[in-house]
Amino acid sequence: MLVEKKKTDYITAYTGDSVLLPCSCTDGHTKPESFTWKKHNTNRNSWDVISNESEQYRNRVQLGTAHSPGNLSLHISHLTEEDEGVYRCYFNQWKYKNIKLTIKGCVLEHNRETKHITAHTGDSVLLPCSCTDLHAKPANFTWKKYNPNSKTWEVISSESEQYRNRVQLGIVHSPGNLSLLISHLTEEDEGDYDCMHKEYEQLYIRLTFKVSPQTLPYIPFALVTVIFLHIIVAVVYYTKRNKDPE
């Protein structure tokens, strides 16, 4: 029989991670004739059987382990927000265990705000974007740049000619870090950028370039020395001339 009967456990996990929903027989060496895992469908108020063949869970779920026949635990990988809900390890109608799984997803920090960043051509710049919880990995996100000529937002890719070998995503090793690093900046990189997670969560960044301060024209050291010596000779000459009697 199951260790727990009609008891609910509570587990919290993050999007992009894996989770183990524990369930086992009291005797770990005893394998039940049959058991199933089900998830409560709130829309239909019914229990759907979890299968590795279903579209939602394909190549994402694994049942038990061969080393322990009585281990009926369910392992789910690459978690999404849709995986949140109540699961049931079902032995029969009298013996089952419920697990309430809560999924913490990515909520974009500074959502709908606009940040202003300045940089110099030739340098590198980090365009910051992150989830409020850095442990949460979004299922997908994109960086885009506004093209004023076509008046469209174009996806930034390291494979494109403009950004090849110049862009890098999430240089800080944290699932919720979505920042974009652009190196070897050119004047064409100036403009408006969009870090988008879902249609309603996005952060805008306006990148502008500073005008480098104008440097004085380069004058060779030898030329400066010669000019300086001529000035000294002239000063000495006129000083001596003024002192000599007429």
HELIX and SHEET records of a PDB file:
HELIX    1   1 GLU A   81  ASP A   83  5                                   3    
HELIX    2   2 GLU A  187  ASP A  189  5                                   3    
HELIX    3   3 PHE A  221  LYS A  243  1                                  23    
SHEET    1   A 5 THR A   8  TYR A  14  0                                        
SHEET    2   A 5 LYS A  95  LYS A 104  1                                        
SHEET    3   A 5 GLY A  85  ASN A  92 -1                                        
SHEET    4   A 5 THR A  36  ASN A  41 -1                                        
SHEET    5   A 5 SER A  46  VAL A  49 -1                                        
SHEET    1   B 3 VAL A  19  LEU A  21  0                                        
SHEET    2   B 3 LEU A  74  ILE A  76 -1                                        
SHEET    3   B 3 VAL A  61  LEU A  63 -1                                        
SHEET    1   C 5 THR A 114  ALA A 119  0                                        
SHEET    2   C 5 GLN A 202  PHE A 209  1                                        
SHEET    3   C 5 GLY A 191  MET A 196 -1                                        
SHEET    4   C 5 THR A 142  ASN A 147 -1                                        
SHEET    5   C 5 THR A 152  VAL A 155 -1                                        
SHEET    1   D 3 VAL A 125  LEU A 127  0                                        
SHEET    2   D 3 LEU A 180  ILE A 182 -1                                        
SHEET    3   D 3 VAL A 167  LEU A 169 -1                                        
END                                                                             
